[in-house]
Amino acid sequence: MEMLNSTDLTRETAIQTAQNEVVLNAAYINGDWVTIEALATDSGAASFDNRNNHALYDPNSGEEIATTRLCTSAHVEQAVEAADEAFASWSQTSVSERARYLNAIAESMEQQFDTLVGLSVLNNGKPIEEAKIDVGDAIACYRYYANLIAEQATWSKVPTLESGIRLLKTYSPVGVCALITPWNFPMVTTSWKLAPALAAGCTVLLKPSEVTLLPELMLGNILSEIDLPKGVVSILPGAAEVGTDMTSHPLIDKVSFTGSNIVGEKVMVQAAKGIKDISLELGGKSAIVVCADADIDYACDLIIGGIFTNAGQICSATSRLIVHQDIATQLFETLKVKTESLQIGDGFATETQMGPLVSEQQLNQVKKFFDIATAENLNCLTGGELLEASGYFAMPTIYTDVPTTSQLWMEEVFGPVLVCATFTDDAEAIRLANDSKFALAATIVSADETAALEMALQIKAGHIWINEQQIVLPEAGWGGFKQSGIGRELGGDGLSAYQKSKHVLLTD
C-alpha cells in the first residue's frame, strides 16, 4: 500500500477530513446514514435543547474539534430491527462471500490508511507511528478472519467409540450481537469484535466510544462503499445509555464489551436478564518480571514500551515492575535516564514518543493517583506531575519500593505510571506477579528461556511475552483470568465466541 510520509500527516489535513468525510450528527443504520435530530423539550416539538449534543476534542491541545449528536433509544430500536431482519439471509451466506466482504473492508482501509491515521492522532492523541500500527493491526485482523472462515469446513467428523453411527459437527452464528468498544484503540478493538462476528454470520450493532468517534465513524463510509447488505452492521454513536439499551434489548443474542470493570459488571447484569451470551475484556495490572541475568539496557526498553506506549492507556500495560534485587539499583538508574529522555508532545510531531492522555477526565484520573502516591509517601524516581502545557499531558512516572498494600500497586491507573518492587528468587517473583485481582498479561525478561517458560506456566495471565515488546498477533487468543474478563478475542477462540457448535448424529 502507498502511504504518505509522516511529515504529510498534519493536524490541518486531519481536521479537513473530519469536516468533509466524517458523517456527524448521524447513525449508520440499515445501510444508510440516519440523521440524529436535536431532542425536543417538554414544552413542545418546536423547542429543542442540546442534551444529545456531544463535543469531540483534540487531546494534544484540549481544543474542541467537532460536535456531533448522540443516538437515542429510538435509534437502538431501529438498528435492532434491521439487524434481526438481516440475520436470516446474512447467516446463510457462504463463507467465501463473508470472506470477500472482510477483505473488502481491509482493502478500503488500506486505501484510506493515512486518512485513518490522521483522524486517530487528532481524536485520540497518540503519536503518528502508534496510530500507523493501529490501522495496520486492524487491517490484518479483517484479513485474518477472512482467511480463517474461508478455511472452516461446513461439516467435520467427530470420532466416537460407538459403532454403526456417525457424529458430525458444524457451527451456527450466535445471532444479533451488541459490540461495545473503548477509546484507547479505535479501529483496532472494533476489528477484534466486528471481523469474527461478520465471519461467523452474525449481524451487529456497534457502539464505539463517544470519545474517539472520528476514526470509528469512517467505517460507515467503508461499509457503504463495499455494498455490505443492509442491516448487517449498524454504527451507533452514543453514551452509556445507548450501551444499556443495546445490552438489555430482548432481540440481542450476544454482548461483547471492552472497557472498565465498573461498567463491565453493569453490562453483565443487563445481559443476564435475557440469558445473553457475553464476552468481557476488562482491566489489567500486568507485571513485567526482570530476572538477574537480563540485559539491563534491553529490559529498560521493554519496560518503557510496556508502560508508556499510548501514554499507559492500555489494558495490558505492564504497570508493575518486579526486578531482581541484584540488578535493581543499576536498572533503576538506566530506566530513569531513558524515561526522562522520552520526547513528550503533540501526536502530529514526528519526534514525539509519548502523546497526551485522551481526555481531561483521564488526566484527572492520573492526577488522582499522583495525589494518592504523595499521601502514601511513595518514592518517586521520576515524574509524578502533570505537564504545564495545553492538552492533556502527564509526565511518565516511576515509583520504586512500592508496598503491595499501596493503591497504586493494586488499582489500574490507565496512565503512564509504573510501580516497582524487588524479588530475591523465582518463587517470590511469581508470587508478586500473581498478587493482583487482574490477570490479563505479563512480560518476562531473562537470558534463560527454559526458566522463563517455567515461570510463564506459573504466572496467572492470558498472554505472556518473553523478551519481547507487546506484539499482539491476530492468531493469538486475547483475554485474561480473574477480574480481567470473560472469554477470548482474536485467534480461533475469537471466531468461536460468535459461533455455537451443532452436532448431528446419523446411522453409518
TAZIPE-V435325 format. One record per residue. N is the residue number from 1. RES is the residue in three letters. PSI is psi in whole degrees, 0 to 359 (* if undefined). Layout:
# TAZIPE-V435325
n = {N	N}
res = {RES	RES}
psi = {PSI	PSI}
This chain:
# TAZIPE-V435325
n = {1	2	3	4	5	6	7	8	9	10	11	12	13	14	15	16	17	18	19	20	21	22	23	24	25	26	27	28	29	30	31	32	33	34	35	36	37	38	39	40	41	42	43	44	45	46	47	48	49	50	51	52	53	54	55	56	57	58	59	60	61	62	63	64	65	66	67	68	69	70	71	72	73	74	75	76	77	78	79	80	81	82	83	84	85	86	87	88	89	90	91	92	93	94	95	96	97	98	99	100	101	102	103	104	105	106	107	108	109	110	111	112	113	114	115	116	117	118	119	120	121	122	123	124	125	126	127	128	129	130	131	132	133	134	135	136	137	138	139	140	141	142	143	144	145	146	147	148	149	150	151	152	153	154	155	156	157	158	159	160	161	162	163	164	165	166	167	168	169	170	171	172	173	174	175	176	177	178	179	180	181	182	183	184	185	186	187	188	189	190	191	192	193	194	195	196	197	198	199	200	201	202	203	204	205	206	207	208	209	210	211	212	213	214	215	216	217	218	219	220	221	222	223	224	225	226	227	228	229	230	231	232	233	234	235	236	237	238	239	240	241	242	243	244	245	246	247	248	249	250	251	252	253	254	255	256	257	258	259	260	261	262	263	264	265	266	267	268	269	270	271	272	273	274	275	276	277	278	279	280	281	282	283	284	285	286	287	288	289	290	291	292	293	294	295	296	297	298	299	300	301	302	303	304	305	306	307	308	309	310	311	312	313	314	315	316	317	318	319	320	321	322	323	324	325	326	327	328	329	330	331	332	333	334	335	336	337	338	339	340	341	342	343	344	345	346	347	348	349	350	351	352	353	354	355	356	357	358	359	360	361	362	363	364	365	366	367	368	369	370	371	372	373	374	375	376	377	378	379	380	381	382	383	384	385	386	387	388	389	390	391	392	393	394	395	396	397	398	399	400	401	402	403	404	405	406	407	408	409	410	411	412	413	414	415	416	417	418	419	420	421	422	423	424	425	426	427	428	429	430	431	432	433	434	435	436	437	438	439	440	441	442	443	444	445	446	447	448	449	450	451	452	453	454	455	456	457	458	459	460	461	462	463	464	465	466	467	468	469	470	471	472	473	474	475	476	477	478	479	480	481	482	483	484	485	486	487	488	489	490	491	492	493	494	495	496	497	498	499	500	501	502	503	504	505	506	507	508}
res = {MET	GLU	MET	LEU	ASN	SER	THR	ASP	LEU	THR	ARG	GLU	THR	ALA	ILE	GLN	THR	ALA	GLN	ASN	GLU	VAL	VAL	LEU	ASN	ALA	ALA	TYR	ILE	ASN	GLY	ASP	TRP	VAL	THR	ILE	GLU	ALA	LEU	ALA	THR	ASP	SER	GLY	ALA	ALA	SER	PHE	ASP	ASN	ARG	ASN	ASN	HIS	ALA	LEU	TYR	ASP	PRO	ASN	SER	GLY	GLU	GLU	ILE	ALA	THR	THR	ARG	LEU	CYS	THR	SER	ALA	HIS	VAL	GLU	GLN	ALA	VAL	GLU	ALA	ALA	ASP	GLU	ALA	PHE	ALA	SER	TRP	SER	GLN	THR	SER	VAL	SER	GLU	ARG	ALA	ARG	TYR	LEU	ASN	ALA	ILE	ALA	GLU	SER	MET	GLU	GLN	GLN	PHE	ASP	THR	LEU	VAL	GLY	LEU	SER	VAL	LEU	ASN	ASN	GLY	LYS	PRO	ILE	GLU	GLU	ALA	LYS	ILE	ASP	VAL	GLY	ASP	ALA	ILE	ALA	CYS	TYR	ARG	TYR	TYR	ALA	ASN	LEU	ILE	ALA	GLU	GLN	ALA	THR	TRP	SER	LYS	VAL	PRO	THR	LEU	GLU	SER	GLY	ILE	ARG	LEU	LEU	LYS	THR	TYR	SER	PRO	VAL	GLY	VAL	CYS	ALA	LEU	ILE	THR	PRO	TRP	ASN	PHE	PRO	MET	VAL	THR	THR	SER	TRP	LYS	LEU	ALA	PRO	ALA	LEU	ALA	ALA	GLY	CYS	THR	VAL	LEU	LEU	LYS	PRO	SER	GLU	VAL	THR	LEU	LEU	PRO	GLU	LEU	MET	LEU	GLY	ASN	ILE	LEU	SER	GLU	ILE	ASP	LEU	PRO	LYS	GLY	VAL	VAL	SER	ILE	LEU	PRO	GLY	ALA	ALA	GLU	VAL	GLY	THR	ASP	MET	THR	SER	HIS	PRO	LEU	ILE	ASP	LYS	VAL	SER	PHE	THR	GLY	SER	ASN	ILE	VAL	GLY	GLU	LYS	VAL	MET	VAL	GLN	ALA	ALA	LYS	GLY	ILE	LYS	ASP	ILE	SER	LEU	GLU	LEU	GLY	GLY	LYS	SER	ALA	ILE	VAL	VAL	CYS	ALA	ASP	ALA	ASP	ILE	ASP	TYR	ALA	CYS	ASP	LEU	ILE	ILE	GLY	GLY	ILE	PHE	THR	ASN	ALA	GLY	GLN	ILE	CYS	SER	ALA	THR	SER	ARG	LEU	ILE	VAL	HIS	GLN	ASP	ILE	ALA	THR	GLN	LEU	PHE	GLU	THR	LEU	LYS	VAL	LYS	THR	GLU	SER	LEU	GLN	ILE	GLY	ASP	GLY	PHE	ALA	THR	GLU	THR	GLN	MET	GLY	PRO	LEU	VAL	SER	GLU	GLN	GLN	LEU	ASN	GLN	VAL	LYS	LYS	PHE	PHE	ASP	ILE	ALA	THR	ALA	GLU	ASN	LEU	ASN	CYS	LEU	THR	GLY	GLY	GLU	LEU	LEU	GLU	ALA	SER	GLY	TYR	PHE	ALA	MET	PRO	THR	ILE	TYR	THR	ASP	VAL	PRO	THR	THR	SER	GLN	LEU	TRP	MET	GLU	GLU	VAL	PHE	GLY	PRO	VAL	LEU	VAL	CYS	ALA	THR	PHE	THR	ASP	ASP	ALA	GLU	ALA	ILE	ARG	LEU	ALA	ASN	ASP	SER	LYS	PHE	ALA	LEU	ALA	ALA	THR	ILE	VAL	SER	ALA	ASP	GLU	THR	ALA	ALA	LEU	GLU	MET	ALA	LEU	GLN	ILE	LYS	ALA	GLY	HIS	ILE	TRP	ILE	ASN	GLU	GLN	GLN	ILE	VAL	LEU	PRO	GLU	ALA	GLY	TRP	GLY	GLY	PHE	LYS	GLN	SER	GLY	ILE	GLY	ARG	GLU	LEU	GLY	GLY	ASP	GLY	LEU	SER	ALA	TYR	GLN	LYS	SER	LYS	HIS	VAL	LEU	LEU	THR	ASP}
psi = {143	125	151	158	153	328	340	350	101	162	320	315	324	319	320	318	315	324	325	335	331	127	109	167	34	156	147	105	130	39	6	156	120	121	134	111	155	146	138	145	170	344	350	159	338	352	133	155	185	24	329	14	144	129	143	140	155	109	337	330	343	6	147	131	342	160	150	168	151	153	164	179	327	323	322	314	316	317	320	316	318	318	320	319	322	339	320	314	318	321	340	1	154	157	327	324	316	320	322	317	320	318	326	321	313	317	319	320	322	318	332	25	305	327	314	321	312	318	325	315	318	317	333	329	353	150	156	312	324	319	324	318	317	310	318	319	320	315	314	325	315	319	321	312	334	316	319	316	328	333	346	122	145	316	141	145	131	121	142	152	348	134	150	6	158	141	119	152	138	178	143	147	148	318	221	127	140	117	124	118	156	179	349	334	71	145	321	301	333	314	325	330	313	317	308	328	313	320	321	341	16	157	159	139	122	124	99	162	136	348	323	57	333	307	329	323	339	337	324	319	319	316	324	318	321	2	41	135	145	140	346	319	129	142	119	97	120	166	195	327	323	319	318	316	322	309	337	358	135	339	358	128	332	144	130	121	135	126	207	158	324	312	322	320	321	318	319	318	315	317	332	332	329	14	50	148	145	141	135	124	109	219	174	157	62	150	147	120	121	112	166	333	7	149	116	317	314	321	319	323	319	321	312	316	323	337	335	350	138	31	34	4	62	132	329	8	129	83	357	114	125	108	141	137	333	334	3	312	312	319	316	323	313	318	321	314	313	320	316	348	354	137	112	131	198	132	333	346	127	336	352	131	334	126	196	170	162	336	166	323	316	325	317	326	315	320	323	318	328	318	321	317	319	316	327	357	43	150	111	112	320	153	222	12	159	151	136	86	161	150	184	72	133	147	141	129	139	129	133	162	45	124	151	352	352	145	328	335	325	327	149	122	320	51	181	65	120	133	145	147	163	159	163	331	171	322	318	322	316	318	316	319	323	1	68	149	347	158	63	306	173	159	140	131	114	147	347	98	321	314	322	319	321	319	321	326	332	347	130	101	149	339	127	130	137	116	40	150	171	71	128	111	143	339	343	122	141	126	170	193	181	226	11	355	186	129	186	147	164	165	191	327	323	321	317	333	341	15	155	132	149	131	139	127	130	158	134	*}
